[in-house]
């Protein structure tokens, strides 16, 4: 089971992590002939350079958290799964999550 991901003839790139590296890679692959699956335990990107301003009361917390699905709303080859990664099985080309296994052709730990 691949957590209800559509079957595709295109290579699947699984990106574990919705931080700066994961976001940038997913954006760079927007027009590539691949299926992108981002997996993160949060459904938002936290802009950490401004975290101190939240701590000091200069900004509200929602000012530095951006929903991942909103960031990639127009990107047709992007899929997001809110999940905890529990393991990687390179021989099977799969990651283990609390939702089940997700198979990949390329894996990026971001």
N, CA and C atoms as a LAMMPS dump frame, in Angstrom:
ITEM: TIMESTEP
0
ITEM: NUMBER OF ATOMS
330
ITEM: BOX BOUNDS ff ff ff
-5.0000000000000000e+02 5.0000000000000000e+02
-5.0000000000000000e+02 5.0000000000000000e+02
-5.0000000000000000e+02 5.0000000000000000e+02
ITEM: ATOMS id mol type element x y z
1 1 1 N 0.843 -1.187 0
2 1 2 C 0 0 0
3 1 3 C 0.881 1.241 0
4 2 1 N 0.635 2.156 -0.88
5 2 2 C 1.397 3.39 -0.957
6 2 3 C 0.558 4.583 -0.507
7 3 1 N -0.139 4.431 0.591
8 3 2 C -0.916 5.506 1.223
9 3 3 C -1.751 6.308 0.235
10 4 1 N -2.471 5.604 -0.618
11 4 2 C -3.416 6.205 -1.569
12 4 3 C -2.779 7.163 -2.569
13 5 1 N -1.563 6.897 -2.946
14 5 2 C -0.922 7.7 -3.98
15 5 3 C -1.323 7.158 -5.342
16 6 1 N -1.529 8.041 -6.318
17 6 2 C -1.907 7.555 -7.642
18 6 3 C -0.781 6.758 -8.292
19 7 1 N -1.152 5.75 -9.029
20 7 2 C -0.18 4.97 -9.791
21 7 3 C 0.307 5.848 -10.942
22 8 1 N 1.604 5.837 -11.162
23 8 2 C 2.174 6.688 -12.197
24 8 3 C 3.325 5.961 -12.875
25 9 1 N 3.476 6.196 -14.181
26 9 2 C 4.618 5.647 -14.912
27 9 3 C 5.864 6.499 -14.678
28 10 1 N 5.666 7.682 -14.13
29 10 2 C 6.792 8.571 -13.86
30 10 3 C 7.547 8.118 -12.618
31 11 1 N 8.844 8.378 -12.566
32 11 2 C 9.607 8.04 -11.366
33 11 3 C 9.076 8.82 -10.163
34 12 1 N 9.071 8.158 -9.019
35 12 2 C 8.593 8.791 -7.787
36 12 3 C 9.782 9.271 -6.965
37 13 1 N 9.766 10.556 -6.641
38 13 2 C 10.772 11.163 -5.772
39 13 3 C 10.1 11.397 -4.423
40 14 1 N 10.576 10.712 -3.402
41 14 2 C 10.044 10.908 -2.056
42 14 3 C 10.998 11.829 -1.309
43 15 1 N 10.448 12.918 -0.805
44 15 2 C 11.223 13.89 -0.032
45 15 3 C 10.75 13.8 1.41
46 16 1 N 11.643 13.413 2.295
47 16 2 C 11.314 13.354 3.718
48 16 3 C 11.77 14.667 4.339
49 17 1 N 10.818 15.496 4.702
50 17 2 C 11.128 16.77 5.339
51 17 3 C 10.642 17.961 4.544
52 18 1 N 9.889 18.814 5.208
53 18 2 C 9.349 20.016 4.583
54 18 3 C 10.066 21.278 5.015
55 19 1 N 11.375 21.165 5.285
56 19 2 C 12.182 22.335 5.625
57 19 3 C 12.66 23.028 4.36
58 20 1 N 13.669 23.874 4.514
59 20 2 C 14.166 24.646 3.373
60 20 3 C 14.631 23.756 2.222
61 21 1 N 15.386 22.701 2.53
62 21 2 C 15.896 21.82 1.479
63 21 3 C 14.79 21.093 0.744
64 22 1 N 13.84 20.543 1.492
65 22 2 C 12.719 19.83 0.885
66 22 3 C 11.855 20.736 0.028
67 23 1 N 11.578 21.935 0.527
68 23 2 C 10.779 22.896 -0.243
69 23 3 C 11.465 23.266 -1.545
70 24 1 N 12.736 23.563 -1.452
71 24 2 C 13.477 24 -2.642
72 24 3 C 13.522 22.907 -3.706
73 25 1 N 13.789 21.686 -3.273
74 25 2 C 13.838 20.586 -4.234
75 25 3 C 12.481 20.379 -4.901
76 26 1 N 11.416 20.375 -4.119
77 26 2 C 10.078 20.178 -4.687
78 26 3 C 9.738 21.285 -5.683
79 27 1 N 10.144 22.507 -5.391
80 27 2 C 9.901 23.609 -6.318
81 27 3 C 10.732 23.454 -7.59
82 28 1 N 11.976 23.018 -7.457
83 28 2 C 12.845 22.827 -8.624
84 28 3 C 12.314 21.724 -9.544
85 29 1 N 11.645 20.733 -8.963
86 29 2 C 11.123 19.607 -9.744
87 29 3 C 9.702 19.836 -10.258
88 30 1 N 9.187 21.042 -10.106
89 30 2 C 7.796 21.336 -10.467
90 30 3 C 7.463 20.958 -11.907
91 31 1 N 8.366 21.199 -12.82
92 31 2 C 8.1 20.915 -14.236
93 31 3 C 8.769 19.636 -14.722
94 32 1 N 9.371 18.91 -13.821
95 32 2 C 10.057 17.667 -14.194
96 32 3 C 9.039 16.537 -14.35
97 33 1 N 9.335 15.564 -15.193
98 33 2 C 8.422 14.431 -15.382
99 33 3 C 8.579 13.4 -14.259
100 34 1 N 8.258 13.818 -13.048
101 34 2 C 8.352 12.95 -11.872
102 34 3 C 7.119 13.152 -10.998
103 35 1 N 6.878 12.175 -10.147
104 35 2 C 5.85 12.303 -9.117
105 35 3 C 6.578 12.614 -7.81
106 36 1 N 6.241 13.734 -7.199
107 36 2 C 6.896 14.158 -5.962
108 36 3 C 5.977 13.843 -4.791
109 37 1 N 6.524 13.162 -3.795
110 37 2 C 5.78 12.889 -2.567
111 37 3 C 6.606 13.433 -1.409
112 38 1 N 6.067 14.441 -0.729
113 38 2 C 6.733 14.981 0.45
114 38 3 C 6.076 14.377 1.686
115 39 1 N 6.908 13.932 2.616
116 39 2 C 6.432 13.353 3.872
117 39 3 C 7.015 14.178 5.011
118 40 1 N 6.142 14.632 5.897
119 40 2 C 6.603 15.397 7.054
120 40 3 C 5.63 15.168 8.196
121 41 1 N 6.12 15.315 9.424
122 41 2 C 5.253 15.138 10.595
123 41 3 C 4.407 16.373 10.86
124 42 1 N 4.723 17.476 10.173
125 42 2 C 3.925 18.703 10.259
126 42 3 C 3.376 19.03 8.882
127 43 1 N 2.206 19.649 8.842
128 43 2 C 1.629 20.011 7.549
129 43 3 C 1.932 21.467 7.19
130 44 1 N 2.962 21.998 7.803
131 44 2 C 3.351 23.377 7.547
132 44 3 C 4.876 23.49 7.534
133 45 1 N 5.349 24.537 6.857
134 45 2 C 6.773 24.879 6.882
135 45 3 C 6.946 25.977 7.911
136 46 1 N 7.86 25.782 8.836
137 46 2 C 8.124 26.752 9.888
138 46 3 C 9.359 27.565 9.501
139 47 1 N 9.183 28.855 9.307
140 47 2 C 10.293 29.731 8.916
141 47 3 C 11.09 30.087 10.162
142 48 1 N 12.053 29.24 10.491
143 48 2 C 12.777 29.338 11.752
144 48 3 C 13.615 30.601 11.936
145 49 1 N 14.12 31.252 10.881
146 49 2 C 14.887 32.471 11.129
147 49 3 C 14.101 33.563 11.872
148 50 1 N 12.771 33.515 11.809
149 50 2 C 11.967 34.512 12.519
150 50 3 C 11.402 33.993 13.835
151 51 1 N 11.831 32.828 14.258
152 51 2 C 11.307 32.235 15.489
153 51 3 C 11.566 33.121 16.707
154 52 1 N 12.696 33.785 16.731
155 52 2 C 13.003 34.661 17.873
156 52 3 C 11.993 35.798 17.993
157 53 1 N 11.444 36.261 16.859
158 53 2 C 10.461 37.342 16.914
159 53 3 C 9.139 36.867 17.498
160 54 1 N 8.814 35.601 17.295
161 54 2 C 7.629 35.032 17.936
162 54 3 C 7.88 34.919 19.433
163 55 1 N 9.08 34.475 19.795
164 55 2 C 9.421 34.305 21.21
165 55 3 C 9.403 35.63 21.966
166 56 1 N 9.739 36.713 21.28
167 56 2 C 9.756 38.018 21.943
168 56 3 C 8.445 38.774 21.793
169 57 1 N 7.476 38.182 21.102
170 57 2 C 6.163 38.802 20.958
171 57 3 C 6.047 39.771 19.801
172 58 1 N 7.072 39.893 18.979
173 58 2 C 7.028 40.814 17.847
174 58 3 C 6.168 40.287 16.7
175 59 1 N 6.023 38.972 16.599
176 59 2 C 5.207 38.341 15.557
177 59 3 C 4.311 37.284 16.178
178 60 1 N 3.19 37.045 15.519
179 60 2 C 2.322 35.934 15.907
180 60 3 C 2.884 34.651 15.301
181 61 1 N 2.623 33.537 15.96
182 61 2 C 3.151 32.243 15.497
183 61 3 C 2.708 31.914 14.077
184 62 1 N 1.472 32.273 13.718
185 62 2 C 1.001 31.937 12.369
186 62 3 C 1.666 32.791 11.284
187 63 1 N 2.455 33.78 11.687
188 63 2 C 3.182 34.597 10.715
189 63 3 C 4.415 33.89 10.163
190 64 1 N 4.858 32.831 10.825
191 64 2 C 6.065 32.134 10.363
192 64 3 C 5.791 30.676 9.995
193 65 1 N 4.529 30.277 9.991
194 65 2 C 4.164 28.906 9.619
195 65 3 C 3.317 28.958 8.352
196 66 1 N 3.751 28.245 7.316
197 66 2 C 3.074 28.272 6.03
198 66 3 C 2.598 26.869 5.671
199 67 1 N 1.305 26.675 5.41
200 67 2 C 0.796 25.341 5.059
201 67 3 C 1.461 24.807 3.785
202 68 1 N 1.989 23.594 3.866
203 68 2 C 2.676 22.999 2.712
204 68 3 C 1.735 22.81 1.534
205 69 1 N 0.509 22.387 1.792
206 69 2 C -0.424 22.177 0.679
207 69 3 C -0.741 23.486 -0.032
208 70 1 N -0.734 24.58 0.702
209 70 2 C -0.984 25.885 0.084
210 70 3 C 0.219 26.316 -0.756
211 71 1 N 1.415 26.063 -0.264
212 71 2 C 2.631 26.419 -1.003
213 71 3 C 2.658 25.713 -2.36
214 72 1 N 2.218 24.447 -2.384
215 72 2 C 2.304 23.639 -3.605
216 72 3 C 0.948 23.43 -4.275
217 73 1 N -0.021 24.274 -3.982
218 73 2 C -1.389 24.088 -4.484
219 73 3 C -1.461 23.98 -6.008
220 74 1 N -0.664 24.723 -6.729
221 74 2 C -0.737 24.693 -8.186
222 74 3 C 0.19 23.693 -8.847
223 75 1 N 0.9 22.929 -8.063
224 75 2 C 1.892 21.995 -8.606
225 75 3 C 1.259 20.616 -8.753
226 76 1 N 0.961 20.231 -9.984
227 76 2 C 0.201 19.008 -10.256
228 76 3 C 0.953 17.72 -9.935
229 77 1 N 2.269 17.757 -9.926
230 77 2 C 3.032 16.529 -9.676
231 77 3 C 3.43 16.379 -8.209
232 78 1 N 2.82 17.173 -7.324
233 78 2 C 3.177 17.184 -5.903
234 78 3 C 2.08 16.548 -5.06
235 79 1 N 2.51 15.674 -4.151
236 79 2 C 1.598 15.045 -3.194
237 79 3 C 2.227 15.145 -1.812
238 80 1 N 1.4 15.4 -0.815
239 80 2 C 1.895 15.529 0.552
240 80 3 C 1.248 14.47 1.432
241 81 1 N 2.046 13.886 2.315
242 81 2 C 1.524 12.938 3.299
243 81 3 C 2.006 13.359 4.678
244 82 1 N 1.057 13.601 5.563
245 82 2 C 1.338 13.942 6.954
246 82 3 C 1.605 12.641 7.684
247 83 1 N 2.867 12.38 7.983
248 83 2 C 3.229 11.08 8.563
249 83 3 C 4.569 11.172 9.27
250 84 1 N 4.782 10.219 10.164
251 84 2 C 6.079 10.044 10.82
252 84 3 C 6.829 8.937 10.1
253 85 1 N 8.047 9.211 9.701
254 85 2 C 8.878 8.184 9.076
255 85 3 C 9.51 7.362 10.181
256 86 1 N 9.326 6.056 10.093
257 86 2 C 9.825 5.145 11.126
258 86 3 C 11.04 4.35 10.677
259 87 1 N 11.274 4.314 9.382
260 87 2 C 12.42 3.56 8.896
261 87 3 C 12.55 3.656 7.391
262 88 1 N 13.713 3.242 6.912
263 88 2 C 14.005 3.208 5.479
264 88 3 C 14.473 1.804 5.139
265 89 1 N 13.914 1.25 4.062
266 89 2 C 14.338 -0.063 3.577
267 89 3 C 14.91 0.115 2.165
268 90 1 N 16.204 0.416 2.069
269 90 2 C 16.805 0.661 0.755
270 90 3 C 16.657 -0.508 -0.21
271 91 1 N 16.744 -1.724 0.281
272 91 2 C 16.638 -2.888 -0.607
273 91 3 C 15.266 -2.961 -1.274
274 92 1 N 14.231 -2.499 -0.567
275 92 2 C 12.864 -2.498 -1.11
276 92 3 C 12.494 -1.165 -1.751
277 93 1 N 13.396 -0.181 -1.652
278 93 2 C 13.101 1.183 -2.104
279 93 3 C 11.789 1.666 -1.493
280 94 1 N 11.737 1.617 -0.158
281 94 2 C 10.526 2.013 0.558
282 94 3 C 10.888 2.688 1.87
283 95 1 N 10.02 3.61 2.283
284 95 2 C 10.117 4.148 3.636
285 95 3 C 8.925 3.623 4.42
286 96 1 N 9.139 3.41 5.702
287 96 2 C 8.073 2.953 6.588
288 96 3 C 7.545 4.163 7.342
289 97 1 N 6.226 4.361 7.305
290 97 2 C 5.605 5.462 8.038
291 97 3 C 4.481 4.909 8.9
292 98 1 N 3.945 5.767 9.75
293 98 2 C 2.804 5.359 10.558
294 98 3 C 1.556 5.135 9.708
295 99 1 N 1.557 5.591 8.454
296 99 2 C 0.435 5.364 7.539
297 99 3 C 0.612 4.103 6.705
298 100 1 N 1.814 3.583 6.663
299 100 2 C 2.142 2.444 5.816
300 100 3 C 3.4 2.745 5.018
301 101 1 N 3.74 1.853 4.124
302 101 2 C 4.949 2.007 3.316
303 101 3 C 4.706 2.947 2.14
304 102 1 N 5.738 3.68 1.79
305 102 2 C 5.728 4.502 0.582
306 102 3 C 6.964 4.109 -0.219
307 103 1 N 6.736 3.638 -1.433
308 103 2 C 7.836 3.214 -2.297
309 103 3 C 8.357 4.395 -3.112
310 104 1 N 9.616 4.316 -3.457
311 104 2 C 10.251 5.418 -4.176
312 104 3 C 11.188 4.883 -5.244
313 105 1 N 11.464 5.758 -6.215
314 105 2 C 12.551 5.533 -7.157
315 105 3 C 13.78 6.317 -6.704
316 106 1 N 13.518 7.493 -6.135
317 106 2 C 14.578 8.342 -5.582
318 106 3 C 14.127 8.813 -4.206
319 107 1 N 15.036 8.767 -3.244
320 107 2 C 14.731 9.192 -1.879
321 107 3 C 15.654 10.338 -1.492
322 108 1 N 15.057 11.396 -0.951
323 108 2 C 15.82 12.539 -0.461
324 108 3 C 15.444 12.754 0.996
325 109 1 N 16.445 12.718 1.862
326 109 2 C 16.23 13.019 3.276
327 109 3 C 16.643 14.469 3.465
328 110 1 N 15.647 15.318 3.61
329 110 2 C 15.923 16.77 3.656
330 110 3 C 15.713 17.287 5.069
